C-alpha cells in the first residue's frame, strides 16, 4: 500500500490556484476598466467636436415661393471636422433668426467671400468716391435661398444653434450678393415684394453722380469687383414704390433660379 498523500499538499495547490485566479480576475478587470476609459475619452472628443450633437428633426422655414437670406457675421464653428460660417437668417416675412450656422455645400466659399469683403472694407471704407465725392460705406455679403430653408436645432458647447443643412438645398436655389450692410434686410424684403425687379445701368448713367449711398454703391461695387469680388456690379433692385437698392453679385454661389437678380434683364434710365 502506498503512502497516503500529505494532507497539506492539496491545500497548497488550492491556494496557488486561487491566487492565480485572483490575479487573472484582476487583470481582466483592469483590462475592462481601461477599455471603458478609452471609450469615454473617445466619446468626449467626438462630443466636443460636435460629431455626437443631438440630432433633431429637420424643419423647413420660410415660404416655398419666397426668398430667405443668410448673413454671415465673420465667426466660424467646427462641426464634424468642417469649419462653418455663423450668422443670421432673414426669413421672407422679415423675421430674423440669430445664432445660425451654414453647414454643408458652399461653407468654405462663404467664409472666403466674407473675408474678402471685410478686407476690402478695411482698405476702402472712409475714402471718397471720385465720381460723387461721397465716402465709401461698409459692404456686407449675404446668400439668398429661393424657397424654404432646412433647419436643424442643436446644442453645441452649451449654446443653441440653428443649423442650415445646405446639402439639402438645390444649388440652383442659392446665390450670393453684397450691398450696404444696413440695407441687407431691406434687400431681402424687396425681393419678396411683388413688382420688384433688378436692373443694370449703362456706364455713363447719371446714377453715378447721385450724392447719396445709392450713387456711391454703383461705383463701390464695381471697385470691389475690380479687386476680385463679384461677377456683376452696379446693379439696382427697384421696387414699385420707387425705392432703389444698389448691389453687387458674387460669382459663387450663383444659382440659376435667381437668374433675374444675378443677371438683370432690365436697364434703368433715371427720369430726367
C-alpha positions as protocol buffer text, in pm:
chain_id: "A"
residue {
  index: 1
  type: UNK
  ca { x: 0 y: 0 z: 0 }
}
residue {
  index: 2
  type: UNK
  ca { x: 142 y: 334 z: -92 }
}
residue {
  index: 3
  type: UNK
  ca { x: 194 y: 616 z: 149 }
}
residue {
  index: 4
  type: UNK
  ca { x: -105 y: 847 z: 172 }
}
residue {
  index: 5
  type: UNK
  ca { x: -63 y: 1196 z: 12 }
}
residue {
  index: 6
  type: UNK
  ca { x: 19 y: 1451 z: 276 }
}
residue {
  index: 7
  type: UNK
  ca { x: -290 y: 1647 z: 366 }
}
residue {
  index: 8
  type: UNK
  ca { x: -113 y: 1980 z: 323 }
}
residue {
  index: 9
  type: UNK
  ca { x: -27 y: 1914 z: -42 }
}
residue {
  index: 10
  type: UNK
  ca { x: -386 y: 1954 z: -155 }
}
residue {
  index: 11
  type: UNK
  ca { x: -431 y: 2272 z: 41 }
}
residue {
  index: 12
  type: UNK
  ca { x: -119 y: 2432 z: -104 }
}
residue {
  index: 13
  type: UNK
  ca { x: -231 y: 2353 z: -458 }
}
residue {
  index: 14
  type: UNK
  ca { x: -571 y: 2507 z: -397 }
}
residue {
  index: 15
  type: UNK
  ca { x: -414 y: 2822 z: -258 }
}
residue {
  index: 16
  type: UNK
  ca { x: -188 y: 2853 z: -561 }
}
residue {
  index: 17
  type: UNK
  ca { x: -482 y: 2808 z: -795 }
}
residue {
  index: 18
  type: UNK
  ca { x: -686 y: 3063 z: -603 }
}
residue {
  index: 19
  type: UNK
  ca { x: -403 y: 3317 z: -617 }
}
residue {
  index: 20
  type: UNK
  ca { x: -362 y: 3259 z: -987 }
}
residue {
  index: 21
  type: UNK
  ca { x: -737 y: 3300 z: -1040 }
}
residue {
  index: 22
  type: UNK
  ca { x: -736 y: 3623 z: -840 }
}
residue {
  index: 23
  type: UNK
  ca { x: -452 y: 3763 z: -1047 }
}
residue {
  index: 24
  type: UNK
  ca { x: -630 y: 3668 z: -1369 }
}
residue {
  index: 25
  type: UNK
  ca { x: -954 y: 3826 z: -1248 }
}
residue {
  index: 26
  type: UNK
  ca { x: -777 y: 4149 z: -1161 }
}
residue {
  index: 27
  type: UNK
  ca { x: -606 y: 4155 z: -1498 }
}
residue {
  index: 28
  type: UNK
  ca { x: -938 y: 4112 z: -1674 }
}
residue {
  index: 29
  type: UNK
  ca { x: -1093 y: 4381 z: -1455 }
}
residue {
  index: 30
  type: UNK
  ca { x: -811 y: 4622 z: -1531 }
}
residue {
  index: 31
  type: UNK
  ca { x: -847 y: 4548 z: -1900 }
}
residue {
  index: 32
  type: UNK
  ca { x: -1221 y: 4619 z: -1890 }
}
residue {
  index: 33
  type: UNK
  ca { x: -1172 y: 4940 z: -1692 }
}
residue {
  index: 34
  type: UNK
  ca { x: -902 y: 5054 z: -1934 }
}
residue {
  index: 35
  type: UNK
  ca { x: -1126 y: 4986 z: -2232 }
}
residue {
  index: 36
  type: UNK
  ca { x: -1410 y: 5180 z: -2070 }
}
residue {
  index: 37
  type: UNK
  ca { x: -1180 y: 5475 z: -2006 }
}
residue {
  index: 38
  type: UNK
  ca { x: -1064 y: 5474 z: -2368 }
}
residue {
  index: 39
  type: UNK
  ca { x: -1424 y: 5466 z: -2491 }
}
residue {
  index: 40
  type: UNK
  ca { x: -1516 y: 5756 z: -2261 }
}
residue {
  index: 41
  type: UNK
  ca { x: -1222 y: 5962 z: -2387 }
}
residue {
  index: 42
  type: UNK
  ca { x: -1317 y: 5894 z: -2750 }
}
residue {
  index: 43
  type: UNK
  ca { x: -1682 y: 5980 z: -2687 }
}
residue {
  index: 44
  type: UNK
  ca { x: -1584 y: 6301 z: -2508 }
}
residue {
  index: 45
  type: UNK
  ca { x: -1367 y: 6404 z: -2802 }
}
residue {
  index: 46
  type: UNK
  ca { x: -1644 y: 6329 z: -3051 }
}
residue {
  index: 47
  type: UNK
  ca { x: -1897 y: 6522 z: -2845 }
}
residue {
  index: 48
  type: UNK
  ca { x: -1666 y: 6821 z: -2815 }
}
residue {
  index: 49
  type: UNK
  ca { x: -1618 y: 6824 z: -3192 }
}
residue {
  index: 50
  type: UNK
  ca { x: -1993 y: 6818 z: -3247 }
}
residue {
  index: 51
  type: UNK
  ca { x: -1995 y: 6473 z: -3404 }
}
residue {
  index: 52
  type: UNK
  ca { x: -2232 y: 6347 z: -3137 }
}
residue {
  index: 53
  type: UNK
  ca { x: -2452 y: 6654 z: -3118 }
}
residue {
  index: 54
  type: UNK
  ca { x: -2812 y: 6551 z: -3052 }
}
residue {
  index: 55
  type: UNK
  ca { x: -3000 y: 6500 z: -3374 }
}
residue {
  index: 56
  type: UNK
  ca { x: -3324 y: 6694 z: -3402 }
}
residue {
  index: 57
  type: UNK
  ca { x: -3585 y: 6673 z: -3677 }
}
residue {
  index: 58
  type: UNK
  ca { x: -3515 y: 6897 z: -3974 }
}
residue {
  index: 59
  type: UNK
  ca { x: -3770 y: 7176 z: -4005 }
}
residue {
  index: 60
  type: UNK
  ca { x: -3833 y: 7388 z: -4311 }
}
residue {
  index: 61
  type: UNK
  ca { x: -3861 y: 7762 z: -4250 }
}
residue {
  index: 62
  type: UNK
  ca { x: -3979 y: 8034 z: -4483 }
}
residue {
  index: 63
  type: UNK
  ca { x: -4204 y: 8027 z: -4785 }
}
residue {
  index: 64
  type: UNK
  ca { x: -4186 y: 7776 z: -5074 }
}
residue {
  index: 65
  type: UNK
  ca { x: -4211 y: 8069 z: -5315 }
}
residue {
  index: 66
  type: UNK
  ca { x: -4019 y: 8326 z: -5108 }
}
residue {
  index: 67
  type: UNK
  ca { x: -3659 y: 8434 z: -5061 }
}
residue {
  index: 68
  type: UNK
  ca { x: -3461 y: 8392 z: -4738 }
}
residue {
  index: 69
  type: UNK
  ca { x: -3120 y: 8546 z: -4669 }
}
residue {
  index: 70
  type: UNK
  ca { x: -2823 y: 8412 z: -4469 }
}
residue {
  index: 71
  type: UNK
  ca { x: -2595 y: 8692 z: -4345 }
}
residue {
  index: 72
  type: UNK
  ca { x: -2251 y: 8574 z: -4219 }
}
residue {
  index: 73
  type: UNK
  ca { x: -2104 y: 8759 z: -3922 }
}
residue {
  index: 74
  type: UNK
  ca { x: -1740 y: 8658 z: -3966 }
}
residue {
  index: 75
  type: UNK
  ca { x: -1741 y: 8394 z: -3692 }
}
residue {
  index: 76
  type: UNK
  ca { x: -1696 y: 8021 z: -3760 }
}
residue {
  index: 77
  type: UNK
  ca { x: -1759 y: 7695 z: -3577 }
}
residue {
  index: 78
  type: UNK
  ca { x: -1634 y: 7339 z: -3626 }
}
residue {
  index: 79
  type: UNK
  ca { x: -1887 y: 7063 z: -3691 }
}
residue {
  index: 80
  type: UNK
  ca { x: -1761 y: 6712 z: -3765 }
}
residue {
  index: 81
  type: UNK
  ca { x: -1425 y: 6846 z: -3874 }
}
residue {
  index: 82
  type: UNK
  ca { x: -1573 y: 7107 z: -4109 }
}
residue {
  index: 83
  type: UNK
  ca { x: -1538 y: 7480 z: -4045 }
}
residue {
  index: 84
  type: UNK
  ca { x: -1875 y: 7650 z: -4097 }
}
residue {
  index: 85
  type: UNK
  ca { x: -1975 y: 8017 z: -4103 }
}
residue {
  index: 86
  type: UNK
  ca { x: -2220 y: 8154 z: -3847 }
}
residue {
  index: 87
  type: UNK
  ca { x: -2459 y: 8446 z: -3883 }
}
residue {
  index: 88
  type: UNK
  ca { x: -2827 y: 8540 z: -3905 }
}
residue {
  index: 89
  type: UNK
  ca { x: -3113 y: 8415 z: -4120 }
}
residue {
  index: 90
  type: UNK
  ca { x: -3367 y: 8666 z: -4253 }
}
residue {
  index: 91
  type: UNK
  ca { x: -3695 y: 8499 z: -4348 }
}
residue {
  index: 92
  type: UNK
  ca { x: -3924 y: 8615 z: -4626 }
}
residue {
  index: 93
  type: UNK
  ca { x: -4164 y: 8771 z: -4372 }
}
residue {
  index: 94
  type: UNK
  ca { x: -3889 y: 8982 z: -4217 }
}
residue {
  index: 95
  type: UNK
  ca { x: -3826 y: 8762 z: -3913 }
}
residue {
  index: 96
  type: UNK
  ca { x: -3457 y: 8740 z: -3819 }
}
residue {
  index: 97
  type: UNK
  ca { x: -3315 y: 8427 z: -3655 }
}
residue {
  index: 98
  type: UNK
  ca { x: -2985 y: 8466 z: -3472 }
}
residue {
  index: 99
  type: UNK
  ca { x: -2715 y: 8206 z: -3396 }
}
residue {
  index: 100
  type: UNK
  ca { x: -2740 y: 8033 z: -3732 }
}
residue {
  index: 101
  type: UNK
  ca { x: -2476 y: 7802 z: -3880 }
}
residue {
  index: 102
  type: UNK
  ca { x: -2441 y: 7731 z: -4252 }
}
residue {
  index: 103
  type: UNK
  ca { x: -2337 y: 7364 z: -4275 }
}
residue {
  index: 104
  type: UNK
  ca { x: -2268 y: 7179 z: -4599 }
}
residue {
  index: 105
  type: UNK
  ca { x: -2214 y: 7297 z: -4956 }
}
residue {
  index: 106
  type: UNK
  ca { x: -2057 y: 7643 z: -5004 }
}
residue {
  index: 107
  type: UNK
  ca { x: -1943 y: 7671 z: -4639 }
}
residue {
  index: 108
  type: UNK
  ca { x: -1580 y: 7743 z: -4728 }
}
residue {
  index: 109
  type: UNK
  ca { x: -1687 y: 7961 z: -5024 }
}
residue {
  index: 110
  type: UNK
  ca { x: -1899 y: 8181 z: -4796 }
}
residue {
  index: 111
  type: UNK
  ca { x: -1613 y: 8215 z: -4548 }
}
residue {
  index: 112
  type: UNK
  ca { x: -1371 y: 8318 z: -4824 }
}
residue {
  index: 113
  type: UNK
  ca { x: -1619 y: 8562 z: -4980 }
}
residue {
  index: 114
  type: UNK
  ca { x: -1689 y: 8727 z: -4647 }
}
residue {
  index: 115
  type: UNK
  ca { x: -1322 y: 8759 z: -4557 }
}
residue {
  index: 116
  type: UNK
  ca { x: -1256 y: 8925 z: -4891 }
}
residue {
  index: 117
  type: UNK
  ca { x: -1537 y: 9177 z: -4840 }
}
residue {
  index: 118
  type: UNK
  ca { x: -1407 y: 9257 z: -4490 }
}
residue {
  index: 119
  type: UNK
  ca { x: -1055 y: 9306 z: -4625 }
}
residue {
  index: 120
  type: UNK
  ca { x: -1177 y: 9548 z: -4891 }
}
residue {
  index: 121
  type: UNK
  ca { x: -1391 y: 9733 z: -4637 }
}
residue {
  index: 122
  type: UNK
  ca { x: -1080 y: 9782 z: -4424 }
}
residue {
  index: 123
  type: UNK
  ca { x: -899 y: 9915 z: -4729 }
}
residue {
  index: 124
  type: UNK
  ca { x: -1158 y: 10150 z: -4879 }
}
residue {
  index: 125
  type: UNK
  ca { x: -1431 y: 10250 z: -4630 }
}
residue {
  index: 126
  type: UNK
  ca { x: -1390 y: 10618 z: -4547 }
}
residue {
  index: 127
  type: UNK
  ca { x: -1224 y: 10705 z: -4876 }
}
residue {
  index: 128
  type: UNK
  ca { x: -1415 y: 10922 z: -5123 }
}
residue {
  index: 129
  type: UNK
  ca { x: -1594 y: 10805 z: -5436 }
}
residue {
  index: 130
  type: UNK
  ca { x: -1417 y: 11001 z: -5714 }
}
residue {
  index: 131
  type: UNK
  ca { x: -1743 y: 11046 z: -5906 }
}
residue {
  index: 132
  type: UNK
  ca { x: -1992 y: 11171 z: -5645 }
}
residue {
  index: 133
  type: UNK
  ca { x: -1737 y: 11266 z: -5376 }
}
residue {
  index: 134
  type: UNK
  ca { x: -1923 y: 11070 z: -5105 }
}
residue {
  index: 135
  type: UNK
  ca { x: -1745 y: 10837 z: -4866 }
}
residue {
  index: 136
  type: UNK
  ca { x: -1747 y: 10463 z: -4928 }
}
residue {
  index: 137
  type: UNK
  ca { x: -1960 y: 10266 z: -4681 }
}
residue {
  index: 138
  type: UNK
  ca { x: -1920 y: 9914 z: -4531 }
}
residue {
  index: 139
  type: UNK
  ca { x: -2050 y: 9641 z: -4761 }
}
residue {
  index: 140
  type: UNK
  ca { x: -2191 y: 9306 z: -4648 }
}
residue {
  index: 141
  type: UNK
  ca { x: -2219 y: 8978 z: -4835 }
}
residue {
  index: 142
  type: UNK
  ca { x: -2534 y: 8767 z: -4798 }
}
residue {
  index: 143
  type: UNK
  ca { x: -2669 y: 8448 z: -4953 }
}
residue {
  index: 144
  type: UNK
  ca { x: -3025 y: 8420 z: -5076 }
}
residue {
  index: 145
  type: UNK
  ca { x: -3213 y: 8092 z: -5078 }
}
residue {
  index: 146
  type: UNK
  ca { x: -3516 y: 8062 z: -5301 }
}
residue {
  index: 147
  type: UNK
  ca { x: -3778 y: 7856 z: -5119 }
}
residue {
  index: 148
  type: UNK
  ca { x: -3780 y: 7706 z: -4773 }
}
residue {
  index: 149
  type: UNK
  ca { x: -3466 y: 7655 z: -4566 }
}
residue {
  index: 150
  type: UNK
  ca { x: -3395 y: 7318 z: -4396 }
}
residue {
  index: 151
  type: UNK
  ca { x: -3306 y: 7391 z: -4032 }
}
residue {
  index: 152
  type: UNK
  ca { x: -3190 y: 7160 z: -3753 }
}
residue {
  index: 153
  type: UNK
  ca { x: -3173 y: 7289 z: -3395 }
}
residue {
  index: 154
  type: UNK
  ca { x: -2875 y: 7166 z: -3192 }
}
residue {
  index: 155
  type: UNK
  ca { x: -2681 y: 7246 z: -2876 }
}
residue {
  index: 156
  type: UNK
  ca { x: -2304 y: 7274 z: -2919 }
}
residue {
  index: 157
  type: UNK
  ca { x: -2081 y: 7355 z: -2622 }
}
residue {
  index: 158
  type: UNK
  ca { x: -2386 y: 7465 z: -2428 }
}
residue {
  index: 159
  type: UNK
  ca { x: -2505 y: 7707 z: -2699 }
}
residue {
  index: 160
  type: UNK
  ca { x: -2824 y: 7656 z: -2900 }
}
residue {
  index: 161
  type: UNK
  ca { x: -2777 y: 7697 z: -3275 }
}
residue {
  index: 162
  type: UNK
  ca { x: -2999 y: 7674 z: -3580 }
}
residue {
  index: 163
  type: UNK
  ca { x: -2811 y: 7481 z: -3846 }
}
residue {
  index: 164
  type: UNK
  ca { x: -2889 y: 7530 z: -4213 }
}
residue {
  index: 165
  type: UNK
  ca { x: -2849 y: 7188 z: -4374 }
}
residue {
  index: 166
  type: UNK
  ca { x: -2722 y: 7333 z: -4701 }
}
residue {
  index: 167
  type: UNK
  ca { x: -2670 y: 6993 z: -4867 }
}
residue {
  index: 168
  type: UNK
  ca { x: -3049 y: 6954 z: -4865 }
}
residue {
  index: 169
  type: UNK
  ca { x: -3088 y: 7269 z: -5079 }
}
residue {
  index: 170
  type: UNK
  ca { x: -3082 y: 7257 z: -5458 }
}
residue {
  index: 171
  type: UNK
  ca { x: -2769 y: 7453 z: -5563 }
}
residue {
  index: 172
  type: UNK
  ca { x: -2982 y: 7626 z: -5828 }
}
residue {
  index: 173
  type: UNK
  ca { x: -3170 y: 7795 z: -5543 }
}
residue {
  index: 174
  type: UNK
  ca { x: -2868 y: 7964 z: -5379 }
}
residue {
  index: 175
  type: UNK
  ca { x: -2699 y: 8288 z: -5489 }
}
residue {
  index: 176
  type: UNK
  ca { x: -2464 y: 8540 z: -5327 }
}
residue {
  index: 177
  type: UNK
  ca { x: -2495 y: 8920 z: -5324 }
}
residue {
  index: 178
  type: UNK
  ca { x: -2343 y: 9219 z: -5145 }
}
residue {
  index: 179
  type: UNK
  ca { x: -2468 y: 9567 z: -5061 }
}
residue {
  index: 180
  type: UNK
  ca { x: -2450 y: 9838 z: -4793 }
}
residue {
  index: 181
  type: UNK
  ca { x: -2455 y: 9650 z: -4461 }
}
residue {
  index: 182
  type: UNK
  ca { x: -2759 y: 9846 z: -4338 }
}
residue {
  index: 183
  type: UNK
  ca { x: -2958 y: 9756 z: -4649 }
}
residue {
  index: 184
  type: UNK
  ca { x: -2936 y: 9376 z: -4639 }
}
residue {
  index: 185
  type: UNK
  ca { x: -3271 y: 9324 z: -4465 }
}
residue {
  index: 186
  type: UNK
  ca { x: -3428 y: 9581 z: -4700 }
}
residue {
  index: 187
  type: UNK
  ca { x: -3289 y: 9390 z: -4997 }
}
residue {
  index: 188
  type: UNK
  ca { x: -3442 y: 9059 z: -4881 }
}
residue {
  index: 189
  type: UNK
  ca { x: -3773 y: 9235 z: -4812 }
}
residue {
  index: 190
  type: UNK
  ca { x: -3766 y: 9393 z: -5159 }
}
residue {
  index: 191
  type: UNK
  ca { x: -3707 y: 9056 z: -5325 }
}
residue {
  index: 192
  type: UNK
  ca { x: -4022 y: 8932 z: -5153 }
}
residue {
  index: 193
  type: UNK
  ca { x: -4227 y: 9236 z: -5258 }
}
residue {
  index: 194
  type: UNK
  ca { x: -4441 y: 9184 z: -5570 }
}
residue {
  index: 195
  type: UNK
  ca { x: -4337 y: 9403 z: -5860 }
}
residue {
  index: 196
  type: UNK
  ca { x: -3972 y: 9437 z: -5758 }
}
residue {
  index: 197
  type: UNK
  ca { x: -3725 y: 9388 z: -6042 }
}
residue {
  index: 198
  type: UNK
  ca { x: -3350 y: 9405 z: -6095 }
}
residue {
  index: 199
  type: UNK
  ca { x: -3185 y: 9633 z: -6350 }
}
residue {
  index: 200
  type: UNK
  ca { x: -2841 y: 9718 z: -6477 }
}
residue {
  index: 201
  type: UNK
  ca { x: -2723 y: 10068 z: -6564 }
}
residue {
  index: 202
  type: UNK
  ca { x: -2501 y: 10190 z: -6850 }
}
residue {
  index: 203
  type: UNK
  ca { x: -2154 y: 10315 z: -6770 }
}
residue {
  index: 204
  type: UNK
  ca { x: -2248 y: 10676 z: -6842 }
}
residue {
  index: 205
  type: UNK
  ca { x: -2559 y: 10673 z: -6624 }
}
residue {
  index: 206
  type: UNK
  ca { x: -2630 y: 10979 z: -6413 }
}
residue {
  index: 207
  type: UNK
  ca { x: -2688 y: 10745 z: -6116 }
}
residue {
  index: 208
  type: UNK
  ca { x: -2311 y: 10755 z: -6057 }
}
residue {
  index: 209
  type: UNK
  ca { x: -2342 y: 11128 z: -5986 }
}
residue {
  index: 210
  type: UNK
  ca { x: -2613 y: 11093 z: -5723 }
}
residue {
  index: 211
  type: UNK
  ca { x: -2477 y: 11234 z: -5398 }
}
residue {
  index: 212
  type: UNK
  ca { x: -2620 y: 10956 z: -5185 }
}
residue {
  index: 213
  type: UNK
  ca { x: -2545 y: 10596 z: -5087 }
}
residue {
  index: 214
  type: UNK
  ca { x: -2723 y: 10460 z: -5396 }
}
residue {
  index: 215
  type: UNK
  ca { x: -2487 y: 10656 z: -5620 }
}
residue {
  index: 216
  type: UNK
  ca { x: -2186 y: 10558 z: -5411 }
}
residue {
  index: 217
  type: UNK
  ca { x: -2262 y: 10187 z: -5426 }
}
residue {
  index: 218
  type: UNK
  ca { x: -2292 y: 10164 z: -5803 }
}
residue {
  index: 219
  type: UNK
  ca { x: -1928 y: 10272 z: -5817 }
}
residue {
  index: 220
  type: UNK
  ca { x: -1810 y: 10097 z: -5499 }
}
residue {
  index: 221
  type: UNK
  ca { x: -1940 y: 9756 z: -5606 }
}
residue {
  index: 222
  type: UNK
  ca { x: -1751 y: 9797 z: -5932 }
}
residue {
  index: 223
  type: UNK
  ca { x: -1442 y: 9891 z: -5735 }
}
residue {
  index: 224
  type: UNK
  ca { x: -1472 y: 9575 z: -5526 }
}
residue {
  index: 225
  type: UNK
  ca { x: -1533 y: 9366 z: -5838 }
}
residue {
  index: 226
  type: UNK
  ca { x: -1208 y: 9501 z: -5977 }
}
residue {
  index: 227
  type: UNK
  ca { x: -1035 y: 9370 z: -5665 }
}
residue {
  index: 228
  type: UNK
  ca { x: -1173 y: 9018 z: -5706 }
}
residue {
  index: 229
  type: UNK
  ca { x: -1521 y: 9031 z: -5553 }
}
residue {
  index: 230
  type: UNK
  ca { x: -1829 y: 8984 z: -5763 }
}
residue {
  index: 231
  type: UNK
  ca { x: -1926 y: 8869 z: -6106 }
}
residue {
  index: 232
  type: UNK
  ca { x: -2161 y: 9162 z: -6153 }
}
residue {
  index: 233
  type: UNK
  ca { x: -2175 y: 9510 z: -6005 }
}
residue {
  index: 234
  type: UNK
  ca { x: -2354 y: 9840 z: -6034 }
}
residue {
  index: 235
  type: UNK
  ca { x: -2691 y: 9663 z: -6037 }
}
residue {
  index: 236
  type: UNK
  ca { x: -3012 y: 9804 z: -5891 }
}
residue {
  index: 237
  type: UNK
  ca { x: -3311 y: 9646 z: -5718 }
}
residue {
  index: 238
  type: UNK
  ca { x: -3615 y: 9862 z: -5792 }
}
residue {
  index: 239
  type: UNK
  ca { x: -3947 y: 9848 z: -5608 }
}
residue {
  index: 240
  type: UNK
  ca { x: -4279 y: 9971 z: -5739 }
}
residue {
  index: 241
  type: UNK
  ca { x: -4280 y: 10247 z: -5475 }
}
residue {
  index: 242
  type: UNK
  ca { x: -3960 y: 10389 z: -5627 }
}
residue {
  index: 243
  type: UNK
  ca { x: -3716 y: 10253 z: -5367 }
}
residue {
  index: 244
  type: UNK
  ca { x: -3379 y: 10170 z: -5528 }
}
residue {
  index: 245
  type: UNK
  ca { x: -3112 y: 9948 z: -5372 }
}
residue {
  index: 246
  type: UNK
  ca { x: -2767 y: 9926 z: -5528 }
}
residue {
  index: 247
  type: UNK
  ca { x: -2596 y: 9587 z: -5506 }
}
residue {
  index: 248
  type: UNK
  ca { x: -2332 y: 9357 z: -5648 }
}
residue {
  index: 249
  type: UNK
  ca { x: -2341 y: 8989 z: -5740 }
}
residue {
  index: 250
  type: UNK
  ca { x: -2098 y: 8727 z: -5607 }
}
residue {
  index: 251
  type: UNK
  ca { x: -1988 y: 8470 z: -5871 }
}
residue {
  index: 252
  type: UNK
  ca { x: -2031 y: 8168 z: -5641 }
}
residue {
  index: 253
  type: UNK
  ca { x: -2284 y: 8055 z: -5545 }
}
residue {
  index: 254
  type: UNK
  ca { x: -2494 y: 8185 z: -5833 }
}
residue {
  index: 255
  type: UNK
  ca { x: -2792 y: 7953 z: -5872 }
}
residue {
  index: 256
  type: UNK
  ca { x: -2995 y: 7968 z: -6191 }
}
residue {
  index: 257
  type: UNK
  ca { x: -3325 y: 8006 z: -6004 }
}
residue {
  index: 258
  type: UNK
  ca { x: -3213 y: 8359 z: -5909 }
}
residue {
  index: 259
  type: UNK
  ca { x: -3108 y: 8449 z: -6263 }
}
residue {
  index: 260
  type: UNK
  ca { x: -3333 y: 8757 z: -6273 }
}
residue {
  index: 261
  type: UNK
  ca { x: -3132 y: 8907 z: -5985 }
}
residue {
  index: 262
  type: UNK
  ca { x: -2783 y: 8781 z: -6071 }
}
residue {
  index: 263
  type: UNK
  ca { x: -2813 y: 8878 z: -6439 }
}
residue {
  index: 264
  type: UNK
  ca { x: -3063 y: 9165 z: -6466 }
}
residue {
  index: 265
  type: UNK
  ca { x: -3256 y: 9172 z: -6791 }
}
residue {
  index: 266
  type: UNK
  ca { x: -3373 y: 9533 z: -6750 }
}
residue {
  index: 267
  type: UNK
  ca { x: -3184 y: 9858 z: -6787 }
}
residue {
  index: 268
  type: UNK
  ca { x: -3256 y: 10154 z: -6561 }
}
residue {
  index: 269
  type: UNK
  ca { x: -3269 y: 10506 z: -6700 }
}
residue {
  index: 270
  type: UNK
  ca { x: -3337 y: 10763 z: -6429 }
}
residue {
  index: 271
  type: UNK
  ca { x: -3604 y: 11023 z: -6504 }
}
residue {
  index: 272
  type: UNK
  ca { x: -3459 y: 11344 z: -6639 }
}
